[in-house]
Amino acid sequence: MEGLEKAISERVSFLKEQINPQNKLLVNRAFEIQIETIRSANTEEEAVQVPRKQKQLEDAKDVASIERLCNELEGSGRLQGQVVKHI
């Protein structure tokens, strides 16, 4: 799992570097949501979380929820890719 932890740490570092005062607030918030999603994810439960979040996205009515869920799914998708790569 060391390789996975390193990959996750590198991704979080990359996302942190993308946060910039020159960006629009919405762009920086998207990076922050992805960081939070990656950090808080339990890799074993991630396979269950993604379909649940996709269903929530389908049912979402307001723009804020849609934005948040899209960004969470982006972070989760990258995490899943790293998990598969390191199994």
Contacts in CASP RR format, 6 or more apart in sequence:
PFRMAT RR
TARGET T0000
AUTHOR 0000-0000-0000
METHOD contacts of the structure
MODEL  1
MEGLEKAISERVSFLKEQINPQNKLLVNRAFEIQIETIRSANTEEEAVQV
PRKQKQLEDAKDVASIERLCNELEGSGRLQGQVVKHI
1 86 0 8 1.000
3 86 0 8 1.000
4 43 0 8 1.000
4 82 0 8 1.000
4 83 0 8 1.000
4 86 0 8 1.000
7 82 0 8 1.000
7 85 0 8 1.000
7 86 0 8 1.000
8 38 0 8 1.000
8 79 0 8 1.000
8 82 0 8 1.000
11 38 0 8 1.000
11 78 0 8 1.000
11 79 0 8 1.000
11 82 0 8 1.000
12 35 0 8 1.000
12 38 0 8 1.000
12 39 0 8 1.000
15 31 0 8 1.000
15 34 0 8 1.000
15 35 0 8 1.000
15 38 0 8 1.000
16 31 0 8 1.000
16 35 0 8 1.000
18 31 0 8 1.000
19 28 0 8 1.000
19 31 0 8 1.000
19 32 0 8 1.000
20 28 0 8 1.000
26 67 0 8 1.000
29 67 0 8 1.000
29 71 0 8 1.000
30 67 0 8 1.000
30 71 0 8 1.000
30 74 0 8 1.000
33 68 0 8 1.000
33 71 0 8 1.000
33 72 0 8 1.000
34 71 0 8 1.000
34 72 0 8 1.000
34 74 0 8 1.000
34 75 0 8 1.000
34 78 0 8 1.000
37 71 0 8 1.000
37 72 0 8 1.000
37 75 0 8 1.000
37 76 0 8 1.000
37 79 0 8 1.000
38 75 0 8 1.000
38 76 0 8 1.000
38 78 0 8 1.000
38 79 0 8 1.000
41 49 0 8 1.000
41 76 0 8 1.000
41 79 0 8 1.000
43 79 0 8 1.000
43 83 0 8 1.000
46 76 0 8 1.000
46 79 0 8 1.000
46 80 0 8 1.000
46 83 0 8 1.000
47 80 0 8 1.000
49 76 0 8 1.000
50 73 0 8 1.000
50 76 0 8 1.000
50 77 0 8 1.000
50 80 0 8 1.000
53 69 0 8 1.000
53 72 0 8 1.000
53 73 0 8 1.000
53 76 0 8 1.000
54 73 0 8 1.000
56 65 0 8 1.000
56 69 0 8 1.000
57 66 0 8 1.000
57 69 0 8 1.000
57 70 0 8 1.000
57 73 0 8 1.000
60 66 0 8 1.000
60 69 0 8 1.000
END
